[in-house]
């Protein structure tokens, strides 16, 4: 099962209605929406979290069902992974993006 960690050293700053995030893994700054920042913030630096667990956490705060939230987040995982803002974990270890 796939799980994710927040990448170490990720920093956020609000810029109007959007957010900028810096990833030490990629060395790049990315423009994000509030939902992507909330998703990253549900992730821990040490304890991997599955997409389903993250969706349940965000659904509890949003009024969406966990299934609806999972669908809303479906495309965000790969984008955040490619940006170096999160790390993917397999069954034994996490790998950098």
N, CA, C and O atoms as a Tinker XYZ file with bonds, in Angstrom:
   388  protein
     1  N      0.839000   -1.180000    0.000000    73     2
     2  CA     0.000000    0.000000    0.000000    64     1     3
     3  C      0.883000    1.243000    0.000000    63     2     4     5
     4  O      1.907000    1.290000    0.682000    81     3
     5  N      0.489000    2.211000   -0.745000    73     3     6
     6  CA     1.239000    3.457000   -0.865000    64     5     7
     7  C      0.851000    4.409000    0.263000    63     6     8     9
     8  O     -0.323000    4.544000    0.607000    81     7
     9  N      1.854000    5.059000    0.826000    73     7    10
    10  CA     1.644000    6.066000    1.863000    64     9    11
    11  C      2.626000    7.206000    1.600000    63    10    12    13
    12  O      3.544000    7.080000    0.791000    81    11
    13  N      2.415000    8.310000    2.294000    73    11    14
    14  CA     3.207000    9.501000    2.018000    64    13    15
    15  C      3.639000   10.188000    3.303000    63    14    16    17
    16  O      2.989000   10.083000    4.343000    81    15
    17  N      4.759000   10.896000    3.196000    73    15    18
    18  CA     5.269000   11.770000    4.245000    64    17    19
    19  C      5.405000   13.179000    3.675000    63    18    20    21
    20  O      5.578000   13.360000    2.470000    81    19
    21  N      5.326000   14.168000    4.556000    73    19    22
    22  CA     5.666000   15.526000    4.149000    64    21    23
    23  C      7.183000   15.558000    3.955000    63    22    24    25
    24  O      7.922000   14.989000    4.758000    81    23
    25  N      7.643000   16.210000    2.908000    73    23    26
    26  CA     9.080000   16.326000    2.683000    64    25    27
    27  C      9.676000   17.231000    3.767000    63    26    28    29
    28  O      9.069000   18.239000    4.129000    81    27
    29  N     10.842000   16.885000    4.280000    73    27    30
    30  CA    11.457000   17.698000    5.320000    64    29    31
    31  C     11.846000   19.074000    4.785000    63    30    32    33
    32  O     12.342000   19.206000    3.666000    81    31
    33  N     11.612000   20.089000    5.602000    73    31    34
    34  CA    12.028000   21.443000    5.260000    64    33    35
    35  C     11.097000   22.213000    4.356000    63    34    36    37
    36  O     11.423000   23.332000    3.958000    81    35
    37  N      9.944000   21.656000    4.016000    73    35    38
    38  CA     8.987000   22.370000    3.168000    64    37    39
    39  C      8.495000   23.602000    3.928000    63    38    40    41
    40  O      8.162000   23.524000    5.110000    81    39
    41  N      8.454000   24.734000    3.234000    73    39    42
    42  CA     8.003000   25.996000    3.829000    64    41    43
    43  C      6.871000   26.569000    2.984000    63    42    44    45
    44  O      6.887000   26.467000    1.758000    81    43
    45  N      5.879000   27.176000    3.655000    73    43    46
    46  CA     4.728000   27.785000    2.986000    64    45    47
    47  C      4.645000   29.267000    3.321000    63    46    48    49
    48  O      5.071000   29.698000    4.392000    81    47
    49  N      4.092000   30.039000    2.394000    73    47    50
    50  CA     3.745000   31.436000    2.648000    64    49    51
    51  C      2.523000   31.761000    1.806000    63    50    52    53
    52  O      2.430000   31.371000    0.642000    81    51
    53  N      1.586000   32.484000    2.413000    73    51    54
    54  CA     0.381000   32.853000    1.676000    64    53    55
    55  C      0.693000   34.062000    0.801000    63    54    56    57
    56  O      1.383000   34.991000    1.218000    81    55
    57  N      0.169000   34.028000   -0.420000    73    55    58
    58  CA     0.363000   35.083000   -1.398000    64    57    59
    59  C     -1.003000   35.399000   -1.990000    63    58    60    61
    60  O     -1.408000   34.788000   -2.978000    81    59
    61  N     -1.708000   36.341000   -1.399000    73    59    62
    62  CA    -3.081000   36.632000   -1.808000    64    61    63
    63  C     -3.964000   35.453000   -1.473000    63    62    64    65
    64  O     -3.985000   35.003000   -0.327000    81    63
    65  N     -4.695000   34.942000   -2.453000    73    63    66
    66  CA    -5.560000   33.795000   -2.215000    64    65    67
    67  C     -4.850000   32.470000   -2.502000    63    66    68    69
    68  O     -5.440000   31.402000   -2.344000    81    67
    69  N     -3.599000   32.539000   -2.917000    73    67    70
    70  CA    -2.814000   31.332000   -3.216000    64    69    71
    71  C     -1.694000   31.193000   -2.188000    63    70    72    73
    72  O     -1.553000   32.011000   -1.279000    81    71
    73  N     -0.921000   30.158000   -2.353000    73    71    74
    74  CA     0.209000   29.877000   -1.477000    64    73    75
    75  C      1.434000   29.595000   -2.320000    63    74    76    77
    76  O      1.333000   29.092000   -3.439000    81    75
    77  N      2.601000   29.927000   -1.767000    73    75    78
    78  CA     3.846000   29.484000   -2.374000    64    77    79
    79  C      4.480000   28.497000   -1.409000    63    78    80    81
    80  O      4.390000   28.659000   -0.192000    81    79
    81  N      5.113000   27.489000   -1.953000    73    79    82
    82  CA     5.765000   26.465000   -1.136000    64    81    83
    83  C      7.150000   26.212000   -1.705000    63    82    84    85
    84  O      7.319000   26.058000   -2.914000    81    83
    85  N      8.136000   26.171000   -0.823000    73    83    86
    86  CA     9.500000   25.850000   -1.224000    64    85    87
    87  C      9.816000   24.423000   -0.814000    63    86    88    89
    88  O      9.531000   24.015000    0.312000    81    87
    89  N     10.407000   23.666000   -1.731000    73    87    90
    90  CA    10.821000   22.297000   -1.470000    64    89    91
    91  C     12.332000   22.193000   -1.505000    63    90    92    93
    92  O     12.941000   22.421000   -2.550000    81    91
    93  N     12.958000   21.849000   -0.367000    73    91    94
    94  CA    14.392000   21.593000   -0.396000    64    93    95
    95  C     14.757000   20.382000   -1.256000    63    94    96    97
    96  O     15.878000   20.308000   -1.760000    81    95
    97  N     13.837000   19.437000   -1.433000    73    95    98
    98  CA    14.125000   18.257000   -2.258000    64    97    99
    99  C     14.320000   18.623000   -3.724000    63    98   100   101
   100  O     15.206000   18.087000   -4.390000    81    99
   101  N     13.488000   19.539000   -4.229000    73    99   102
   102  CA    13.597000   19.935000   -5.636000    64   101   103
   103  C     14.367000   21.238000   -5.798000    63   102   104   105
   104  O     14.860000   21.536000   -6.886000    81   103
   105  N     14.476000   22.025000   -4.715000    73   103   106
   106  CA    15.119000   23.325000   -4.803000    64   105   107
   107  C     14.264000   24.357000   -5.514000    63   106   108   109
   108  O     14.763000   25.399000   -5.941000    81   107
   109  N     12.980000   24.069000   -5.642000    73   107   110
   110  CA    12.079000   24.941000   -6.382000    64   109   111
   111  C     10.967000   25.480000   -5.487000    63   110   112   113
   112  O     10.643000   24.911000   -4.444000    81   111
   113  N     10.395000   26.596000   -5.933000    73   111   114
   114  CA     9.230000   27.184000   -5.284000    64   113   115
   115  C      8.034000   26.937000   -6.189000    63   114   116   117
   116  O      8.123000   27.077000   -7.408000    81   115
   117  N      6.902000   26.563000   -5.571000    73   115   118
   118  CA     5.709000   26.192000   -6.325000    64   117   119
   119  C      4.523000   27.012000   -5.852000    63   118   120   121
   120  O      4.429000   27.358000   -4.674000    81   119
   121  N      3.624000   27.320000   -6.767000    73   119   122
   122  CA     2.381000   28.002000   -6.447000    64   121   123
   123  C      1.318000   26.941000   -6.182000    63   122   124   125
   124  O      1.092000   26.066000   -7.018000    81   123
   125  N      0.664000   27.013000   -5.021000    73   123   126
   126  CA    -0.329000   26.009000   -4.620000    64   125   127
   127  C     -1.643000   26.656000   -4.251000    63   126   128   129
   128  O     -1.700000   27.837000   -3.908000    81   127
   129  N     -2.707000   25.862000   -4.326000    73   127   130
   130  CA    -3.987000   26.319000   -3.797000    64   129   131
   131  C     -4.095000   25.900000   -2.326000    63   130   132   133
   132  O     -3.275000   25.129000   -1.827000    81   131
   133  N     -5.094000   26.410000   -1.658000    73   131   134
   134  CA    -5.284000   26.143000   -0.230000    64   133   135
   135  C     -5.476000   24.660000    0.040000    63   134   136   137
   136  O     -5.005000   24.151000    1.056000    81   135
   137  N     -6.165000   23.959000   -0.859000    73   135   138
   138  CA    -6.424000   22.534000   -0.675000    64   137   139
   139  C     -5.124000   21.718000   -0.687000    63   138   140   141
   140  O     -4.967000   20.788000    0.104000    81   139
   141  N     -4.210000   22.063000   -1.569000    73   139   142
   142  CA    -2.936000   21.345000   -1.617000    64   141   143
   143  C     -2.117000   21.576000   -0.351000    63   142   144   145
   144  O     -1.479000   20.654000    0.158000    81   143
   145  N     -2.134000   22.803000    0.153000    73   143   146
   146  CA    -1.428000   23.093000    1.410000    64   145   147
   147  C     -2.058000   22.297000    2.548000    63   146   148   149
   148  O     -1.345000   21.724000    3.372000    81   147
   149  N     -3.387000   22.258000    2.600000    73   147   150
   150  CA    -4.070000   21.484000    3.650000    64   149   151
   151  C     -3.698000   20.012000    3.559000    63   150   152   153
   152  O     -3.497000   19.360000    4.584000    81   151
   153  N     -3.605000   19.484000    2.354000    73   151   154
   154  CA    -3.219000   18.081000    2.169000    64   153   155
   155  C     -1.806000   17.839000    2.704000    63   154   156   157
   156  O     -1.580000   16.886000    3.449000    81   155
   157  N     -0.875000   18.682000    2.334000    73   155   158
   158  CA     0.504000   18.526000    2.815000    64   157   159
   159  C      0.547000   18.606000    4.330000    63   158   160   161
   160  O      1.280000   17.856000    4.974000    81   159
   161  N     -0.234000   19.511000    4.900000    73   159   162
   162  CA    -0.229000   19.676000    6.349000    64   161   163
   163  C     -0.813000   18.478000    7.094000    63   162   164   165
   164  O     -0.557000   18.319000    8.288000    81   163
   165  N     -1.586000   17.638000    6.422000    73   163   166
   166  CA    -2.090000   16.427000    7.085000    64   165   167
   167  C     -1.007000   15.361000    7.191000    63   166   168   169
   168  O     -1.146000   14.400000    7.947000    81   167
   169  N      0.067000   15.535000    6.433000    73   167   170
   170  CA     1.133000   14.536000    6.408000    64   169   171
   171  C      2.171000   14.831000    7.479000    63   170   172   173
   172  O      2.470000   15.986000    7.783000    81   171
   173  N      2.704000   13.773000    8.034000    73   171   174
   174  CA     3.712000   13.840000    9.085000    64   173   175
   175  C      5.100000   13.722000    8.457000    63   174   176   177
   176  O      5.234000   13.278000    7.317000    81   175
   177  N      6.118000   14.117000    9.195000    73   175   178
   178  CA     7.491000   13.973000    8.729000    64   177   179
   179  C      8.045000   12.572000    8.970000    63   178   180   181
   180  O      8.991000   12.154000    8.301000    81   179
   181  N      7.459000   11.842000    9.924000    73   179   182
   182  CA     7.994000   10.541000   10.328000    64   181   183
   183  C      7.042000    9.370000   10.068000    63   182   184   185
   184  O      7.474000    8.293000    9.658000    81   183
   185  N      5.772000    9.584000   10.303000    73   183   186
   186  CA     4.780000    8.515000   10.241000    64   185   187
   187  C      4.006000    8.588000    8.926000    63   186   188   189
   188  O      3.213000    9.512000    8.744000    81   187
   189  N      4.210000    7.639000    8.001000    73   187   190
   190  CA     3.513000    7.683000    6.714000    64   189   191
   191  C      1.992000    7.638000    6.874000    63   190   192   193
   192  O      1.464000    7.008000    7.789000    81   191
   193  N      1.312000    8.319000    5.964000    73   191   194
   194  CA    -0.154000    8.346000    5.982000    64   193   195
   195  C     -0.652000    7.975000    4.590000    63   194   196   197
   196  O     -0.124000    8.450000    3.584000    81   195
   197  N     -1.661000    7.133000    4.543000    73   195   198
   198  CA    -2.248000    6.732000    3.266000    64   197   199
   199  C     -3.143000    7.843000    2.726000    63   198   200   201
   200  O     -3.604000    8.692000    3.488000    81   199
   201  N     -3.391000    7.844000    1.428000    73   199   202
   202  CA    -4.333000    8.812000    0.868000    64   201   203
   203  C     -5.716000    8.721000    1.510000    63   202   204   205
   204  O     -6.393000    9.734000    1.688000    81   203
   205  N     -6.129000    7.504000    1.854000    73   203   206
   206  CA    -7.451000    7.336000    2.485000    64   205   207
   207  C     -7.497000    8.000000    3.862000    63   206   208   209
   208  O     -8.488000    8.640000    4.212000    81   207
   209  N     -6.430000    7.846000    4.636000    73   207   210
   210  CA    -6.381000    8.463000    5.968000    64   209   211
   211  C     -6.347000    9.980000    5.858000    63   210   212   213
   212  O     -7.003000   10.673000    6.636000    81   211
   213  N     -5.595000   10.499000    4.907000    73   211   214
   214  CA    -5.549000   11.946000    4.702000    64   213   215
   215  C     -6.917000   12.467000    4.276000    63   214   216   217
   216  O     -7.355000   13.517000    4.745000    81   215
   217  N     -7.587000   11.747000    3.399000    73   215   218
   218  CA    -8.922000   12.156000    2.949000    64   217   219
   219  C     -9.911000   12.164000    4.108000    63   218   220   221
   220  O    -10.752000   13.059000    4.192000    81   219
   221  N     -9.825000   11.186000    4.998000    73   219   222
   222  CA   -10.707000   11.161000    6.169000    64   221   223
   223  C    -10.462000   12.364000    7.068000    63   222   224   225
   224  O    -11.412000   12.969000    7.566000    81   223
   225  N     -9.205000   12.713000    7.280000    73   223   226
   226  CA    -8.880000   13.868000    8.117000    64   225   227
   227  C     -9.427000   15.166000    7.511000    63   226   228   229
   228  O    -10.031000   15.983000    8.207000    81   227
   229  N     -9.209000   15.340000    6.221000    73   227   230
   230  CA    -9.679000   16.557000    5.563000    64   229   231
   231  C    -11.193000   16.592000    5.433000    63   230   232   233
   232  O    -11.800000   17.659000    5.518000    81   231
   233  N    -11.804000   15.438000    5.229000    73   231   234
   234  CA   -13.264000   15.376000    5.132000    64   233   235
   235  C    -13.913000   15.802000    6.440000    63   234   236   237
   236  O    -14.952000   16.462000    6.427000    81   235
   237  N    -13.325000   15.440000    7.550000    73   235   238
   238  CA   -13.881000   15.805000    8.858000    64   237   239
   239  C    -13.940000   17.313000    9.036000    63   238   240   241
   240  O    -14.813000   17.818000    9.741000    81   239
   241  N    -13.019000   18.040000    8.405000    73   239   242
   242  CA   -12.985000   19.499000    8.526000    64   241   243
   243  C    -13.744000   20.230000    7.432000    63   242   244   245
   244  O    -13.987000   21.432000    7.544000    81   243
   245  N    -14.122000   19.519000    6.374000    73   243   246
   246  CA   -14.670000   20.206000    5.198000    64   245   247
   247  C    -16.157000   20.012000    4.963000    63   246   248   249
   248  O    -16.784000   20.813000    4.271000    81   247
   249  N    -16.724000   18.965000    5.525000    73   247   250
   250  CA   -18.121000   18.662000    5.225000    64   249   251
   251  C    -18.295000   17.702000    4.060000    63   250   252   253
   252  O    -19.411000   17.255000    3.796000    81   251
   253  N    -17.220000   17.378000    3.361000    73   251   254
   254  CA   -17.284000   16.370000    2.305000    64   253   255
   255  C    -17.200000   14.986000    2.939000    63   254   256   257
   256  O    -16.703000   14.832000    4.055000    81   255
   257  N    -17.686000   13.991000    2.223000    73   255   258
   258  CA   -17.498000   12.612000    2.677000    64   257   259
   259  C    -16.053000   12.212000    2.366000    63   258   260   261
   260  O    -15.419000   12.826000    1.508000    81   259
   261  N    -15.525000   11.193000    3.050000    73   259   262
   262  CA   -14.170000   10.727000    2.729000    64   261   263
   263  C    -14.021000   10.299000    1.267000    63   262   264   265
   264  O    -12.964000   10.492000    0.667000    81   263
   265  N    -15.066000    9.725000    0.703000    73   263   266
   266  CA   -15.016000    9.296000   -0.698000    64   265   267
   267  C    -14.936000   10.504000   -1.629000    63   266   268   269
   268  O    -14.160000   10.505000   -2.585000    81   267
   269  N    -15.744000   11.538000   -1.345000    73   267   270
   270  CA   -15.699000   12.760000   -2.156000    64   269   271
   271  C    -14.325000   13.425000   -2.039000    63   270   272   273
   272  O    -13.767000   13.888000   -3.033000    81   271
   273  N    -13.794000   13.466000   -0.833000    73   271   274
   274  CA   -12.486000   14.081000   -0.621000    64   273   275
   275  C    -11.404000   13.298000   -1.339000    63   274   276   277
   276  O    -10.509000   13.897000   -1.934000    81   275
   277  N    -11.463000   11.980000   -1.298000    73   275   278
   278  CA   -10.489000   11.152000   -2.028000    64   277   279
   279  C    -10.494000   11.482000   -3.512000    63   278   280   281
   280  O     -9.438000   11.585000   -4.136000    81   279
   281  N    -11.668000   11.646000   -4.065000    73   279   282
   282  CA   -11.791000   11.979000   -5.484000    64   281   283
   283  C    -11.226000   13.372000   -5.772000    63   282   284   285
   284  O    -10.563000   13.573000   -6.789000    81   283
   285  N    -11.487000   14.333000   -4.880000    73   283   286
   286  CA   -10.959000   15.686000   -5.063000    64   285   287
   287  C     -9.429000   15.715000   -5.004000    63   286   288   289
   288  O     -8.796000   16.530000   -5.675000    81   287
   289  N     -8.846000   14.838000   -4.211000    73   287   290
   290  CA    -7.396000   14.813000   -4.015000    64   289   291
   291  C     -6.658000   13.914000   -4.989000    63   290   292   293
   292  O     -5.428000   13.926000   -5.027000    81   291
   293  N     -7.379000   13.145000   -5.767000    73   291   294
   294  CA    -6.785000   12.106000   -6.609000    64   293   295
   295  C     -5.593000   12.595000   -7.433000    63   294   296   297
   296  O     -4.560000   11.926000   -7.462000    81   295
   297  N     -5.708000   13.729000   -8.092000    73   295   298
   298  CA    -4.631000   14.220000   -8.956000    64   297   299
   299  C     -3.550000   14.975000   -8.193000    63   298   300   301
   300  O     -2.446000   15.153000   -8.707000    81   299
   301  N     -3.846000   15.419000   -6.989000    73   299   302
   302  CA    -2.882000   16.221000   -6.224000    64   301   303
   303  C     -1.658000   15.416000   -5.799000    63   302   304   305
   304  O     -0.552000   15.955000   -5.757000    81   303
   305  N     -1.837000   14.145000   -5.487000    73   303   306
   306  CA    -0.731000   13.330000   -4.978000    64   305   307
   307  C      0.462000   13.333000   -5.926000    63   306   308   309
   308  O      1.586000   13.595000   -5.499000    81   307
   309  N      0.236000   13.047000   -7.197000    73   307   310
   310  CA     1.349000   12.973000   -8.143000    64   309   311
   311  C      1.974000   14.346000   -8.375000    63   310   312   313
   312  O      3.189000   14.449000   -8.545000    81   311
   313  N      1.169000   15.388000   -8.385000    73   311   314
   314  CA     1.691000   16.745000   -8.565000    64   313   315
   315  C      2.596000   17.138000   -7.400000    63   314   316   317
   316  O      3.683000   17.678000   -7.609000    81   315
   317  N      2.148000   16.868000   -6.173000    73   315   318
   318  CA     2.938000   17.215000   -4.988000    64   317   319
   319  C      4.199000   16.362000   -4.892000    63   318   320   321
   320  O      5.241000   16.831000   -4.434000    81   319
   321  N      4.100000   15.123000   -5.320000    73   319   322
   322  CA     5.261000   14.226000   -5.328000    64   321   323
   323  C      6.313000   14.728000   -6.326000    63   322   324   325
   324  O      7.497000   14.802000   -5.997000    81   323
   325  N      5.884000   15.067000   -7.524000    73   323   326
   326  CA     6.806000   15.574000   -8.546000    64   325   327
   327  C      7.434000   16.895000   -8.132000    63   326   328   329
   328  O      8.569000   17.187000   -8.510000    81   327
   329  N      6.710000   17.696000   -7.359000    73   327   330
   330  CA     7.218000   18.987000   -6.901000    64   329   331
   331  C      8.211000   18.845000   -5.748000    63   330   332   333
   332  O      8.880000   19.811000   -5.381000    81   331
   333  N      8.307000   17.646000   -5.179000    73   331   334
   334  CA     9.215000   17.432000   -4.068000    64   333   335
   335  C      8.676000   17.926000   -2.745000    63   334   336   337
   336  O      9.440000   18.154000   -1.807000    81   335
   337  N      7.356000   18.097000   -2.658000    73   335   338
   338  CA     6.732000   18.583000   -1.428000    64   337   339
   339  C      6.303000   17.445000   -0.510000    63   338   340   341
   340  O      6.081000   17.651000    0.683000    81   339
   341  N      6.187000   16.240000   -1.071000    73   339   342
   342  CA     5.878000   15.043000   -0.295000    64   341   343
   343  C      6.797000   13.921000   -0.769000    63   342   344   345
   344  O      7.406000   14.008000   -1.836000    81   343
   345  N      6.887000   12.869000    0.039000    73   343   346
   346  CA     7.681000   11.681000   -0.305000    64   345   347
   347  C      6.768000   10.470000   -0.288000    63   346   348   349
   348  O      5.886000   10.359000    0.563000    81   347
   349  N      6.982000    9.561000   -1.232000    73   347   350
   350  CA     6.205000    8.328000   -1.306000    64   349   351
   351  C      6.884000    7.244000   -0.489000    63   350   352   353
   352  O      8.111000    7.160000   -0.434000    81   351
   353  N      6.069000    6.421000    0.141000    73   351   354
   354  CA     6.578000    5.319000    0.951000    64   353   355
   355  C      5.982000    4.019000    0.436000    63   354   356   357
   356  O      4.804000    3.942000    0.086000    81   355
   357  N      6.823000    3.011000    0.400000    73   355   358
   358  CA     6.354000    1.671000    0.097000    64   357   359
   359  C      6.102000    0.958000    1.413000    63   358   360   361
   360  O      5.847000    1.591000    2.437000    81   359
   361  N      6.174000   -0.330000    1.378000    73   359   362
   362  CA     5.905000   -1.101000    2.591000    64   361   363
   363  C      7.063000   -1.067000    3.578000    63   362   364   365
   364  O      6.867000   -1.357000    4.758000    81   363
   365  N      8.282000   -0.715000    3.118000    73   363   366
   366  CA     9.423000   -0.752000    4.039000    64   365   367
   367  C     10.121000    0.584000    4.226000    63   366   368   369
   368  O     10.645000    0.845000    5.309000    81   367
   369  N     10.148000    1.431000    3.222000    73   367   370
   370  CA    10.908000    2.681000    3.356000    64   369   371
   371  C     10.325000    3.766000    2.478000    63   370   372   373
   372  O      9.631000    3.497000    1.497000    81   371
   373  N     10.622000    4.996000    2.851000    73   371   374
   374  CA    10.217000    6.153000    2.061000    64   373   375
   375  C     11.369000    6.563000    1.161000    63   374   376   377
   376  O     12.538000    6.502000    1.541000    81   375
   377  N     11.010000    6.976000   -0.026000    73   375   378
   378  CA    12.001000    7.437000   -0.990000    64   377   379
   379  C     11.759000    8.909000   -1.306000    63   378   380   381
   380  O     10.606000    9.336000   -1.358000    81   379
   381  N     12.806000    9.689000   -1.516000    73   379   382
   382  CA    12.610000   11.080000   -1.929000    64   381   383
   383  C     11.923000   11.153000   -3.280000    63   382   384   385
   384  O     12.014000   10.236000   -4.096000    81   383
   385  N     11.250000   12.239000   -3.491000    73   383   386
   386  CA    10.569000   12.445000   -4.773000    64   385   387
   387  C     11.557000   12.613000   -5.893000    63   386   388
   388  O     11.160000   12.796000   -7.044000    81   387
